[in-house]
Amino acid sequence: MFAKARYLTIVWMLLAGLSACSVPDIAEGDLEVTSGPAPADATTATVRFVMEEPSTAVVTAVDESGHGTRVTSPELDAGNAEVTVFGLDPGTEYTVSVEIPGRTGKTTLRTGELPEDLPPITVTSDPSQMEPGLTLFDAIPLGAGTGDNATDDGYLIAVDADGRIVWYYRQTHSIQDVRRTATGELLFINFETGAKLLDPSTGAVVEWAGTTALETAPRDSHGRPYAGTAAISVETDQMHHEIIELPNGNYMTLSRELRRIEGYPEAICEGDEFDGSYNVGADTIVEFDPATGQTISEWSLFDFVDPLDELDLVVPAEFCGGYLERVYPDEDARDWTHANAVILDEPGNAVLVSVRHLDQIVAIRYADDEAGDAGELLWRLGRGGDFALEEGEWFLHQHSPQLLPDGSILLYDNGNQRPGTSLTDPQNLPYSRAARYTVDVDTMTATQVWEHRLDTPDMAVYAPFVGDADHLAGGNVLITHGGQLDPPAHSPQAEGVLGWGEIIEVAPDTGDVLFDLHMKDATRSQGWVIYRAERIPSLYPTGYVVEQV
């Protein structure tokens, strides 16, 4: 059918029951319309057609009121081509036209409905004051209490400034860190065992997996595989919490290792047959080649911090709580460091690792330089670390540090075990916040220079797990209070709690909230939390021009 380029041929691939029909003024055989599973969702359509010669294409989708989206592609090669349209309204009739040099085509379609199990989202916002773009975040189910509601399934969701869902993606395991690459794909952590690179335009996925997913615990408790059969094997135990793209094209992520540590002076975990030792899990920092999965380097926190030092920082409920059973099911592994972020400080030749259970950020030399070898410990920031805090208060059980251009560090301070606070003391309730610190490695001093707390009339916002703080290009700050619990509690494992998440955008000078997204089920049938959120410019690949009509 595509051998001759005398006619325009359009193929629509639409998800979740999208239907299409051709307009009558195109001769029979000139237009082919199909419906079926698409690479995205009920808010997305992909148009496939034939180009006689290299050129741009203009695809326009408008509803019955004449409102819609016009997408102009960059130059497409001759032959089969496609353009994807994002952000269509569900359950809506659209007229779609395609314009390429000398030829046009037109068809109609009705989009499908949103899935019933999408998390409930409400938004209040001031789009005139917000920074542009879409808010992209992950939604992780966390059922009320400790019953059967909680699952490992996860969503990625993108909303516009008004809170309208413009795209989503579902998979059968939870999703952690997600970021948009320079070329427009979405790179994210798959559960705590691997990573995926998703092209939202085509649905194409490249996957990587550590030995946990491929060998140690290849299936979850429901019998579902952690990794697909085409996953690229990376010679490390896991990939968890964060994955970043390095300037050299490699990826960096967090993994773990277990060591039997002897010499504990007394038992930490109740009910143990204590022999002075524990099977301790510590995080590792891994750089690997995404093309081959080859590990370039791997550094262990065991080599920078002694697990027998600073035992006063160890919280028994966390160390003994069974978090690592999912990835080390038969090892009786204890969760010692629980790192949750890694970033590269190129000017400082350092890798910064957020070590949640130690309330510290650990800096490691990234590459050999005149001062020393790669993999050497540079400093530890936080309580019990190498810096004196000149003003403010230290962060506790932090997430997602971001290195700003001026060298300061913005992070999400969860505030677990904050001294002087208690859930039973209405005058001194625990709280979470975004905070920024300047760090002087010459004087070994740190200063808290900014914070933002979101307090309600009844309760200080407290999210004891997950969370994010991002400095946006125009200066505003996107804060994710992603792990709030109802009723308030210190742990998502507390009996009867419902997880819910909130994303806000704030003006740093005034503290004004410009965007406030709540993801909370008022029926209490299903909890949802948010690991992180990003403000991205678009879902379209580089080179596409998008206009609202």
C-alpha positions, 0 to 999 in steps of 0.5 A: 500500500505504501509502495506508491507515494501518489496518495496520502495514507494515514494510520491511526493507532489509538489506545483504550478504545479510540475509534476513527472514521475517514471523511467521505471526500477521500477516495476509497483506498487513499485512507487506511484507519485502524484502531488498537493498542497505542504506545501511550494512552487515551490522551494520545494519538499517533498518525502514520503516513507516507512522505514523498520527499523529506519535509515537515508535516503539520498535524492538527487535532480540533474538537467540536468547538474548534479548540485543539492542538497543532503539531509541526514536525521537524523535517521527516525522511521520505517514506513511512513517517509518524507524528504523535499528538499528546494532551487530547481530552478523553471521551471527545470527538476530534477532527484531525488533518495532516498537511504535507507539501502538495497533499492533505488528509483528514479523518475523525476520531473519538478518544477513549476514557481515562482508566478507572484506577487512575489516582484522584487529582485536584489542583489549584493554581495561578498559571500566570505566575507559574513557570511554564511546562508540564508537571511529571510525577510518579504515583505509587499505590499505598493502601490504607493500613496494612491490608491487601490494598497496597500493590507494586503497580505504578503510574507516570502522570503528566499534568498541565498548569490547570491539573488536566492529565495530558499523558500517563503510563502504567506498569506492573511495578512501582516507579521511582525517580523519573527525568526527561533526557536531552532527547526527550525520552523518560528515564526512570527507576523500575521498582528497586531492581532496574531502570527503563528508558521510555519514548513517550511518542512511540512507546519504545522501551529500553530496559536494564536490570541488576542481578536481583531482577535476573537471578536473586529474586526474578519474580515478585510475590505475585509471580510477576517478573521484575525484568523483561526478557530483553533487559540489558544485564548490569553486573550489580545487585540492583538499581534503586531510587535514582538514575542519572545520565552523565556528560560522557553518556554513561549512566550512574545509579545506586545499588547495594551489597551485603556484608556480614559485620561482626562486633556489634556491642549489643542487639539492635533488633528484638527477637534476634538470636544475637551473636554480635553480627548482622547481615548489613546492607549498604549502598553502592554507587555504580557507573555503567555503559547503557549500550552494553551494561558494562560496569565502569566503576562501583564504590561502596559506602562500606568503604567510607563509613564504618557501620559500627561507628555512630550507632546512635544514628541507627533507628532500630525500626528502620534497621530491622524493619524488613525493607530489604526483604523484597530484594534479598528475600533469604538473607535477613538483610538489615537496612543500614544506609538507605541511600536515595539520591546520587548527583554529579558535581562536575566543577567539584569533581565529586559524586554526592550521595544522599544517605537517608538513614545517616542524615548525611550527604557523602561526597566522593572524588569522581575522577583522578585529579592532582588531589587524589584518586577516584573513589576517595571520601571528600567530606560528609555533610549533616549531623555527625559529619565534617561541617559546622552548621553556622545557622539554621538546623540540619536536615533529617532523613533527607531526599533529592539534593540538587546542586545549584549553580552557585554551589549551594544545595537544595534538598527535601528535609523529611524531618524524621526524629526531629528533636523537640517534636512529637506527633502527640504534642500539638505545640511541637509537631514534626514537620517536613520542609524544603531547605537550601544550604551553602557549603564552604569546603575551605572553612568546613562550615555550612549555613542554612540560607532558605527554607519553606514549610507548608503548615495548615491551620490544623497540622504542620505538613509532615511527610516521613518518607519520599519527597523532592525539591527542585529549583526551576529555571525561573527561580521558583521551587517545585516541592513534593510533599509526597509521603504524607500519611492520614492519620499522621504517622512516622511510618507508612507501615503504621496500622490504618494509615492512608498515603497521599501526596502533594506537589506545590510550586512556591515563589522563594522570596514570598513563599506564596504557593502558585500551584498545589496538586493533591493526590488523595482518595477521599473514599480511603479505598486506596492510598497514593504517594509521590516519590518525586516530581519534575517540571518538563518543557514538553512530551514532544521530541526535540524539534517539534513546535506545538501550538494551541488552536 
